[in-house]
Amino acid sequence: MTPDALRNLAANVLAGIVFTILGLVLFVSAFMLFDRLTPGTLWKELIEDQNTALGILMGCVAIALAIIIAAAIH
């Protein structure tokens, strides 16, 4: 490989790592904000009460947040 190709590869790998970290931070902060905005204790309902409907809803919220963050970073 040429030095230019190696520099390009290193820059792309670094950009991928930065965007991965940025996406994870945004995802966790948005998920925590959603947890704060919903009434009641989310984790108690999910873990102790085994609320399946809430688990499905939070899974959908997680997928929606991931799609929005991926589109914004892309």
C-alpha positions, -999 to 999 in steps of 0.1 A, spaced: 0 0 0 11 35 -7 16 60 21 -14 80 9 -36 50 10 -25 42 46 -31 78 57 -66 76 41 -73 43 58 -61 57 92 -83 88 88 -113 67 79 -108 44 109 -104 74 132 -135 90 118 -154 57 123 -143 55 159 -152 92 166 -186 88 151 -193 56 170 -185 72 203 -205 103 194 -235 81 184 -233 61 216 -232 92 237 -261 108 219 -281 75 221 -275 70 258 -283 107 266 -315 106 245 -326 74 261 -320 88 296 -339 120 287 -368 98 275 -366 79 308 -369 112 327 -398 125 307 -419 94 312 -440 91 343 -432 64 369 -400 44 373 -392 28 339 -366 3 352 -389 -9 380 -417 -15 355 -394 -34 331 -374 -55 356 -395 -61 386 -430 -59 371 -420 -76 338 -441 -51 318 -439 -66 283 -457 -38 266 -433 -12 280 -404 -34 270 -416 -34 234 -422 3 235 -387 10 248 -373 -13 222 -391 7 195 -379 40 210 -343 26 210 -346 17 173 -361 51 164 -333 69 183 -307 49 166 -321 56 131 -323 93 138 -288 95 152 -274 74 123 -291 97 98 -279 128 115 -243 116 116 -243 102 80 
